[in-house]
Amino acid sequence: MLAHARALLTSTQEGVTNYVDADLREPSTIVREAGKTLDFEKPVALMLMGILGHIEDHDEARSIVRQLVDALPSGSYLVQYDSTDTSEEYVRAIQQYNDGGSIPYILRSPEQIARYFDGLELLEPGVTSCSRWRPDAEALGLPAEVHQYGGVARKA
Ligand SMILES: C[S@@+](CC[C@H](N)C(=O)[O-])C[C@H]1O[C@@H](n2cnc3c(N)ncnc32)[C@H](O)[C@@H]1O
């Protein structure tokens, strides 16, 4: 991931791009370092995508989200998704992945994912399976659900 950042996240005339090499469990470091590039007087989009499952304790994960969101001004957005425990096969697959010595990934329930948005204004359709979040109109109806839930919310 960092190798890609070094190669691709380079500034252009259109705007400044930067990346921070930090542990998500240190949100104050992330906010401090991001503040060297971002203007926290203006709305910011915070995207936590497929990463909170690496924080084993759900309360700690929620606390991290809260600390990051607290640093943002009104009008900012949180975009968040993570994989869910909504399929027995997927639960088994992630168990195998974790048993293989990778950084552990904890599947959450859709209700636990929804808690990350506490205190924020969820945009329609709320927290859903990602494939069902504003899907393109399809002749064959709604796309199949995926075992990954998320949403988008605005900070008032
Ligand atoms: C499933 S990938 C998701 C990557 C990307 N956000 C996406 O949506 O494609 C999870 C990423 O989180 C990183 N990661 C895991 N634990 C982390 C931590 N404590 N702090 C920062 N990054 C972490 C992993 O190295 C990996 O790159």
The ligand as an ORCA input file, in Angstrom:
! r2SCAN-3c Opt
* xyz 0 1
  C      -8.556     -4.725      3.353
  S      -7.288     -3.524      3.056
  C      -8.284     -2.168      2.490
  C      -7.489     -1.228      1.642
  C      -8.248     -0.052      1.008
  N      -8.770      0.847      2.033
  C      -9.372     -0.532      0.122
  O     -10.535     -0.222      0.366
  O      -9.071     -1.182     -0.874
  C      -6.846     -3.057      4.710
  C      -5.609     -2.164      4.778
  O      -5.482     -1.688      6.116
  C      -4.093     -1.691      6.470
  N      -4.011     -1.735      7.933
  C      -4.276     -2.780      8.760
  N      -4.136     -2.425     10.050
  C      -3.770     -1.104     10.043
  C      -3.475     -0.165     11.067
  N      -3.514     -0.507     12.365
  N      -3.137      1.091     10.714
  C      -3.085      1.451      9.411
  N      -3.359      0.612      8.383
  C      -3.694     -0.660      8.698
  C      -3.565     -2.942      5.778
  O      -2.168     -2.849      5.636
  C      -4.300     -2.876      4.440
  O      -3.583     -2.082      3.531
*
